[in-house]
Amino acid sequence: MRPRAAVRRPRGGVHPGGRRRRLVTTGLRVLPALLLLASSSPGVTRAQSGPPPEFEPEVKASFVYTVAKFVDWPDGSFEHPGAPLVFEVLGDDPLEQALERAVRGKSVNGHPVEVIRAGGGDGLSPCHVLYVGRSEAGRLREVLERVRGGAVLTVGEPARFAEDGGVMGLRLEENMIRFEVNVDAAERAHLSISSKILKLGKVVREHARATGSP
């Protein structure tokens, strides 16, 4: 029987083990800072009316990397304990280079990090995190269908990304990252997402679950 994904609920501590607790505590300090961004970020001067062009991809890359540390993938997602956690970027998006800089020399829950770009056409490679750029909005359903059922954390910017079946939709709005998490999509992908993440974003579902709903 395949393990059923569940949204992780806090049970006195977020993770067992001292090292894991320290990682989580550090991540929790970083995440709110990424959600609310100040104009004093590196590279922004008082003479500028807004953030520089590289500001947005850098912040999104840091956010995606930080979120990955609060996700558990099911058994069998990695060939061996030291196998890399693979981030794949799909579409015409500057996030790839920003993500490479954000994860250089770092790891996610003991796994080294690898960043790749999806090939043209239907060239999706096996990955753990798939970032879908805005340029792919026209074929979003096709892309999500291709990874449906796999243990893939899909993150994207197209409008209604989470409502349409992606796990996490995000956008930068007034220098603030806002995001939605589709818990139905997370369960389908057998991903366990920390409640620490869920309480910072908006939880959405694909269909009504209220009593008496058809």
C-alpha positions as CSV (number, residue, x, y, z in Angstrom):
1,M,0.0,0.0,0.0
2,R,1.4,3.4,-0.9
3,P,1.9,5.8,2.0
4,R,-0.9,8.3,2.3
5,A,0.3,11.8,2.4
6,A,-0.8,13.9,5.3
7,V,-0.3,17.5,6.3
8,R,2.1,17.4,9.3
9,R,0.6,18.6,12.5
10,P,2.9,19.9,15.3
11,R,3.4,17.4,18.1
12,G,5.3,19.2,20.8
13,G,8.4,19.5,18.5
14,V,8.6,20.0,14.8
15,H,11.3,17.3,14.1
16,P,13.1,14.8,16.3
17,G,16.8,15.2,16.7
18,G,18.8,18.2,17.8
19,R,20.4,18.9,14.4
20,R,17.0,18.8,12.6
21,R,15.5,21.1,15.3
22,R,18.3,23.6,14.8
23,L,17.7,23.6,11.0
24,V,14.0,24.0,11.4
25,T,14.4,26.9,13.9
26,T,16.8,28.7,11.5
27,G,14.4,28.2,8.6
28,L,11.5,29.5,10.6
29,R,13.5,32.7,11.3
30,V,14.3,33.1,7.6
31,L,10.9,32.4,6.2
32,P,8.9,35.3,7.6
33,A,11.8,37.6,6.6
34,L,11.3,36.4,3.0
35,L,7.6,37.0,3.2
36,L,8.0,40.6,4.1
37,L,10.8,42.3,2.2
38,A,12.4,45.6,2.9
39,S,13.8,48.0,0.3
40,S,17.1,47.9,2.2
41,S,17.8,44.4,0.6
42,P,21.3,44.1,-1.0
43,G,21.6,46.0,-4.2
44,V,18.8,48.4,-3.5
45,T,19.8,52.1,-3.0
46,R,17.8,55.0,-1.9
47,A,18.0,56.6,-5.3
48,Q,16.1,53.7,-6.8
49,S,12.3,53.9,-7.0
50,G,12.0,50.1,-6.6
51,P,14.0,46.9,-6.4
52,P,16.6,46.1,-9.1
53,P,15.7,43.5,-11.8
54,E,17.5,40.7,-10.0
55,F,15.6,41.3,-6.7
56,E,12.5,39.3,-7.6
57,P,14.2,36.0,-8.7
58,E,16.7,36.1,-5.9
59,V,13.9,36.4,-3.3
60,K,11.8,33.7,-4.9
61,A,14.8,31.4,-5.1
62,S,15.5,31.8,-1.4
63,F,11.8,31.2,-0.6
64,V,11.6,28.0,-2.7
65,Y,14.8,26.6,-1.2
66,T,13.6,27.4,2.4
67,V,10.2,25.9,1.8
68,A,11.8,22.6,0.6
69,K,13.3,22.2,4.0
70,F,9.8,21.9,5.5
71,V,8.7,19.2,3.1
72,D,9.1,15.4,3.6
73,W,9.2,13.2,0.5
74,P,8.0,9.6,0.7
75,D,10.3,6.6,1.0
76,G,11.8,5.6,-2.3
77,S,12.0,9.2,-3.5
78,F,15.8,9.1,-3.3
79,E,18.0,6.3,-4.7
80,H,20.2,6.4,-1.6
81,P,20.6,8.6,1.5
82,G,23.1,10.8,-0.1
83,A,21.3,11.3,-3.4
84,P,20.7,14.9,-4.4
85,L,17.4,16.7,-4.1
86,V,16.7,18.0,-7.6
87,F,15.1,21.3,-8.4
88,E,13.9,21.7,-12.0
89,V,13.0,25.0,-13.6
90,L,10.5,24.9,-16.5
91,G,10.0,27.9,-18.8
92,D,11.6,31.2,-19.6
93,D,12.4,32.3,-16.1
94,P,15.5,33.8,-14.5
95,L,15.0,31.7,-11.4
96,E,17.4,29.0,-12.4
97,Q,20.5,31.1,-12.0
98,A,19.2,32.7,-8.8
99,L,18.4,29.2,-7.4
100,E,21.8,28.0,-8.2
101,R,23.3,30.8,-6.2
102,A,20.9,30.3,-3.3
103,V,21.6,26.6,-2.9
104,R,25.4,26.6,-3.6
105,G,27.1,24.5,-1.0
106,K,23.8,23.9,0.9
107,S,21.6,20.8,1.5
108,V,18.0,20.0,2.2
109,N,17.5,17.6,5.1
110,G,20.9,15.9,4.4
111,H,20.6,15.8,0.7
112,P,22.9,17.9,-1.5
113,V,21.0,20.1,-3.9
114,E,21.1,20.0,-7.7
115,V,19.4,22.6,-10.0
116,I,18.6,21.7,-13.6
117,R,16.6,23.4,-16.4
118,A,13.9,21.4,-18.2
119,G,14.6,20.7,-21.9
120,G,12.5,22.1,-24.7
121,G,9.1,20.7,-25.7
122,D,8.2,17.8,-23.4
123,G,11.7,17.4,-21.9
124,L,10.9,17.1,-18.2
125,S,13.5,15.2,-16.1
126,P,12.9,13.3,-12.9
127,C,13.0,15.8,-10.0
128,H,11.7,16.5,-6.5
129,V,10.8,20.2,-7.0
130,L,9.4,21.5,-10.3
131,Y,9.2,25.3,-10.6
132,V,6.8,26.3,-13.4
133,G,7.4,29.8,-14.8
134,R,4.8,32.3,-16.0
135,S,5.7,31.5,-19.6
136,E,4.1,28.1,-19.2
137,A,0.6,29.4,-18.2
138,G,-0.9,28.3,-21.6
139,R,0.0,24.6,-21.0
140,L,-0.3,24.5,-17.3
141,R,-2.8,21.6,-17.2
142,E,-0.6,19.5,-19.5
143,V,2.5,20.1,-17.4
144,L,0.7,19.2,-14.1
145,E,-0.8,16.1,-15.7
146,R,2.6,14.9,-16.6
147,V,3.8,14.9,-13.0
148,R,0.5,13.9,-11.5
149,G,0.9,11.0,-9.0
150,G,4.6,11.5,-8.7
151,A,6.3,12.7,-5.5
152,V,7.0,16.2,-7.0
153,L,6.6,19.5,-5.2
154,T,5.2,21.7,-8.0
155,V,5.7,25.4,-7.4
156,G,4.5,28.0,-9.9
157,E,3.6,31.6,-10.7
158,P,0.8,31.2,-13.3
159,A,-2.6,32.6,-12.1
160,R,-4.6,30.1,-10.1
161,F,-1.7,27.7,-10.1
162,A,-2.7,26.0,-6.8
163,E,-6.4,26.0,-7.6
164,D,-5.7,24.3,-10.9
165,G,-3.7,21.4,-9.3
166,G,-0.2,22.7,-8.5
167,V,1.0,22.2,-4.9
168,M,2.1,25.7,-4.3
169,G,1.3,28.9,-6.1
170,L,3.3,32.1,-5.4
171,R,3.7,35.7,-6.4
172,L,5.5,38.8,-5.4
173,E,3.0,41.5,-4.5
174,E,4.2,44.9,-3.3
175,N,7.6,43.4,-2.3
176,M,5.9,40.7,-0.3
177,I,5.7,37.0,-1.2
178,R,2.2,35.6,-1.0
179,F,1.5,31.9,-1.6
180,E,-1.2,29.3,-1.6
181,V,-0.9,25.6,-0.8
182,N,-3.2,23.0,-2.5
183,V,-3.4,20.3,0.2
184,D,-5.2,17.9,-2.1
185,A,-2.4,18.1,-4.6
186,A,0.2,17.6,-1.8
187,E,-1.7,14.5,-0.7
188,R,-1.7,13.1,-4.2
189,A,2.0,13.6,-4.5
190,H,2.5,11.9,-1.1
191,L,4.2,15.0,0.3
192,S,4.1,15.9,4.0
193,I,4.2,19.7,4.4
194,S,4.9,21.2,7.7
195,S,2.1,23.1,9.4
196,K,4.6,25.9,10.0
197,I,4.4,26.6,6.2
198,L,0.6,26.2,6.0
199,K,-0.1,28.8,8.6
200,L,2.0,31.4,6.7
201,G,0.1,30.9,3.5
202,K,-3.4,30.3,2.2
203,V,-4.7,26.7,2.1
204,V,-6.8,25.8,-0.9
205,R,-8.7,22.7,-2.0
206,E,-9.7,21.5,-5.4
207,H,-13.2,20.5,-4.5
208,A,-15.7,21.0,-1.6
209,R,-15.3,18.8,1.4
210,A,-18.2,20.2,3.4
211,T,-20.8,17.8,4.8
212,G,-23.5,17.3,2.3
213,S,-21.5,18.5,-0.7
214,P,-21.9,16.5,-3.8
